[in-house]
Amino acid sequence: WIGTLGLFLLPVKDAFLVNLKLKISGLTINWSWVLLFIVLLFLINLLYAKYAAGRWKAYKNNASIAFWTGLLNVFILLSCFVVILVRKNDPVKKQVLELDYYVDHSQWQQVIETVNNGLQNTYIGQYQANRALYHTHRLCADLFTFEQRSGVAGLFLHESLRSAYARQYGDIFYDLGLINEAQHWAHEALSINGDTPKNLQRLTQVYLLKGEKAAAEKCTRLLKRTFWHKKWAREFEKYLTSNPAEWPEELKTLHSRMLTNDFIVTPAEPELCLEALLADHPTNKTAFEYLIASYLITGKVGRAIKYIKQIENYQYAAIPRHIEEAILLYLSNTENPDPQITKLKCSLTTIQKFKQMIDILHQNNGDKSKALPQLRKFSDTYWFYATYYFKKG
């Protein structure tokens, strides 16, 4: 109840009733302790009922007994609560919560480290690690430092998890500039988890970008009711009355990426969405990198080359490593390569690695299994992924 007064976005009804349906399956609880506390409560209250109604008639004594009995009840209940909380919890669930925290605070290196500490083979871990690589400008250079066993689901989250992680799934559309779809998943998250601060913050951003300022103000009013998010809401309100040129860089970038043409988002074929984004805004670097990553993961090097030809639009200081690897793979398998690709200069280091890998395969008569021990040193390359992990269909 105290939390409803300004600490949390929690209705009064939920303050009293929401935990009646609490599930604690994620905790390892010693139920014998809980049983002991319940027995103690029963005995204390039984003694109080007997003596207060019988032997001790004086009002003063009754009041004193009631006070100490009530105090004991509170102590026992709190002890039970503490024992449940301090029991060892599910380490995987703890890691997922830590991962969510680091993502929400844009601590991308911590995201990568958390995934490396045990979430590499989970869909949510792979998804957030790839987002972290993008935000640290490494998606097309270090994508295959993670074993991309999830395929495209590692970029766009597996469909079976999208409802459970609705807000997190909406983040990728926000990054890409698909603001309507980001709004859609924010509303999905709202229907599942209610008016959480993160849901309201995302909706505030979405409504501002779409020019729906009244809806954005409604969200900031709710956020200002909490001690923890009041500052964020007050700072964001300034943008509701300012020109887009005065917005933070992130919002200005997203505003410039917003679509001028409508199209249907097809979750089963995310490449089509990315192609439509690039057709509308050819300089959308997020869409470009995710499209290239998607094509490489699905083995569509030829289609990736079509967009790699436009790489000058994105002002890279040097061609990202995996794009170089895709170029070399394309050139080695094409008799008449596209002139726009042949003029792109790959680094000498990447060229030498490619030659070494080809030589090792030749030495083993093309036997991939036999060559594997020698080729493991190339495990962070697209070539290694295409040789050992990629499966058609």
FENCOR-V184659 format. One line per field, one symbol per residue. ss: DSSP state (2 for helix, 1 for strand, 0 for the rest). psi: psi as a letter, one per 30 degrees, with the letter a starting at -180 (. if undefined). A space follows every 10 residues. Layout:
BEGIN
ss=???
psi=???
END
This chain:
BEGIN
ss=0222200000 0222222222 2000001000 2222222222 2222222222 2220000022 2222222222 2222222222 2222220010 2222222222 2222000222 2222220000 0022222222 2222200022 2222200000 0022220022 2000022222 2222220022 2222222222 2220002222 2222222220 0022222222 2220000002 2222222222 0002220022 2222222000 0000002222 2222222222 0000222222 2222222000 2222222200 2222000000 2222222222 2200000022 2200000222 2222222222 2220000222 2222222200 0222222200 000
psi=eeefffelij leeeeffeff gkkhffkjkj feeeeeeeee eeeeeeeeee eefdejfkee eeeeeeeeee eeeeeeeeee eeeeeflklj eeeeeeeeee eeefghieee eeeeefggge gkeeeeeeee eeeefghgeg fgegfkjiff bfffegkkff feeeheeeef eeeeefgiee eeeefeeeee fefaileeee eeeeeeeeef gieeeeeeee eeeffkefge eeeeeefeff glkffgllee eeeeeffkkf kklkkjefif eeeeeeeeee ifgjeeeeee eeeeeeeggi eeeeeefffg fffghkelkk efeeeeeeee efgkeilkef effkjlleee eeeeeeeeee eefghgjeee feeffffgfg leeeefefek kk.
END
